[in-house]
């Protein structure tokens, strides 16, 4: 038996936000603010449908409708090691969001809070070990407001 549909939908939503951020070279905070909670909630609600479509097409539609401009936050070019996929990072975000609040009714509200928080910049530094740390450690750092 796989994970609950709500968790899979959250995973897709987080991965899509990561994909858009990388494609447009912007921070997750900027992407979340430009998309807005209503659009993010729509993505979450339709995640099962969107997941069966080409992520490039879905991202282009969202970039255009939210008027997301090209930025200069290029986390991939500064990486000295293997860059984790947007799916891998989406999973890191999904786990953290669920640890912050596992109420499925609040997934999107919690996602907005987490994806605009200080810890995302730390996870984005692929030259550090934060993104592949134990999920409990990432959560404890988030709760404490600092890297432990």
C-alpha positions as CSV (number, residue, x, y, z in Angstrom):
1,X,0.0,0.0,0.0
2,X,1.4,3.4,-1.0
3,X,1.2,6.7,0.8
4,X,-2.2,8.5,1.3
5,X,-3.4,10.5,-1.7
6,X,-3.1,13.8,0.3
7,X,0.6,13.1,1.0
8,X,1.3,12.3,-2.7
9,X,-0.5,15.5,-3.7
10,X,1.6,17.5,-1.3
11,X,4.7,15.8,-2.7
12,X,3.8,16.8,-6.2
13,X,2.9,20.3,-5.2
14,X,6.2,20.8,-3.4
15,X,8.1,19.3,-6.4
16,X,6.3,21.5,-8.9
17,X,7.2,24.6,-6.8
18,X,10.8,23.5,-6.7
19,X,10.7,22.9,-10.5
20,X,9.3,26.3,-11.2
21,X,11.9,27.9,-8.9
22,X,14.8,26.2,-10.6
23,X,13.4,26.9,-14.1
24,X,12.9,30.6,-13.4
25,X,16.0,30.9,-11.1
26,X,14.0,32.3,-8.2
27,X,13.6,31.5,-4.5
28,X,10.8,29.3,-3.2
29,X,9.6,32.3,-1.3
30,X,9.2,34.4,-4.5
31,X,7.4,31.5,-6.3
32,X,5.1,30.9,-3.4
33,X,4.3,34.6,-3.1
34,X,3.7,35.0,-6.9
35,X,1.5,31.9,-7.1
36,X,-0.4,32.7,-4.0
37,X,-2.2,30.4,-1.6
38,X,-5.3,30.0,-3.9
39,X,-3.2,28.8,-6.9
40,X,-1.1,26.5,-4.7
41,X,-4.3,25.1,-3.3
42,X,-5.6,24.5,-6.8
43,X,-2.4,22.7,-7.7
44,X,-2.7,20.6,-4.6
45,X,-6.4,19.8,-5.3
46,X,-5.6,18.9,-9.0
47,X,-2.3,17.3,-8.3
48,X,-3.4,13.8,-9.4
49,X,-4.4,15.3,-12.8
50,X,-1.4,17.6,-13.1
51,X,0.9,14.7,-12.2
52,X,-0.2,12.8,-15.3
53,X,0.7,15.8,-17.5
54,X,4.1,17.0,-18.6
55,X,5.6,19.0,-15.8
56,X,7.1,21.4,-18.3
57,X,3.6,22.3,-19.6
58,X,2.1,22.6,-16.2
59,X,4.9,24.8,-15.0
60,X,4.8,27.1,-18.1
61,X,1.1,27.7,-17.6
62,X,1.6,28.6,-14.0
63,X,4.6,30.8,-14.8
64,X,2.6,32.7,-17.3
65,X,-0.6,33.1,-15.3
66,X,1.3,34.2,-12.2
67,X,3.6,36.5,-14.2
68,X,6.7,34.9,-12.7
69,X,9.8,36.7,-14.1
70,X,13.2,35.2,-14.6
71,X,15.5,35.7,-11.6
72,X,19.1,35.1,-10.8
73,X,18.9,32.7,-7.9
74,X,20.8,29.9,-9.5
75,X,21.3,27.1,-6.9
76,X,22.4,24.6,-9.5
77,X,25.4,26.3,-11.0
78,X,27.2,26.8,-7.7
79,X,26.8,23.2,-6.7
80,X,30.1,21.3,-6.5
81,X,28.4,18.0,-6.2
82,X,25.4,16.1,-7.7
83,X,22.3,18.4,-7.8
84,X,19.4,16.6,-6.2
85,X,16.3,16.3,-8.5
86,X,13.3,18.5,-8.0
87,X,11.5,15.3,-7.0
88,X,14.1,14.6,-4.2
89,X,13.8,18.1,-2.9
90,X,10.0,18.0,-3.1
91,X,10.2,14.9,-0.9
92,X,12.3,16.8,1.7
93,X,9.8,19.7,1.7
94,X,6.8,17.3,2.0
95,X,8.3,15.5,5.0
96,X,9.1,18.8,6.7
97,X,5.6,20.2,6.1
98,X,4.0,17.0,7.5
99,X,6.2,17.1,10.6
100,X,5.3,20.8,11.2
101,X,1.6,20.0,10.9
102,X,0.3,16.6,9.8
103,X,-3.3,17.9,9.5
104,X,-4.2,17.3,5.9
105,X,-6.7,20.2,6.0
106,X,-3.8,22.5,6.7
107,X,-1.2,21.1,4.3
108,X,-1.2,24.1,2.0
109,X,-1.3,26.7,4.7
110,X,1.7,24.9,6.4
111,X,3.4,24.6,3.0
112,X,3.3,28.3,2.5
113,X,4.7,29.0,5.9
114,X,7.5,26.4,5.5
115,X,8.4,27.2,1.9
116,X,8.8,30.9,2.8
117,X,10.9,30.2,6.0
118,X,14.6,30.6,6.7
119,X,15.3,26.9,6.4
120,X,14.6,26.7,2.7
121,X,17.8,28.7,1.9
122,X,19.8,26.2,4.0
123,X,18.2,23.3,2.2
124,X,18.9,25.0,-1.1
125,X,22.7,25.1,-0.4
126,X,23.6,21.8,-2.1
127,X,27.2,22.2,-1.0
128,X,26.1,21.6,2.5
129,X,24.5,18.5,3.9
130,X,21.2,20.0,5.0
131,X,19.1,18.6,2.2
132,X,20.0,15.0,2.8
133,X,20.0,15.2,6.6
134,X,17.7,13.1,8.7
135,X,14.1,14.5,8.4
136,X,13.9,14.7,12.2
137,X,17.1,16.8,12.3
138,X,15.7,19.2,9.7
139,X,12.5,19.5,11.6
140,X,14.4,20.2,14.9
141,X,16.4,22.9,13.1
142,X,13.2,24.4,11.8
143,X,11.6,24.4,15.2
144,X,14.6,26.0,16.9
145,X,15.0,28.6,14.1
146,X,18.6,27.8,13.5
147,X,20.9,25.0,12.3
148,X,21.8,22.9,15.3
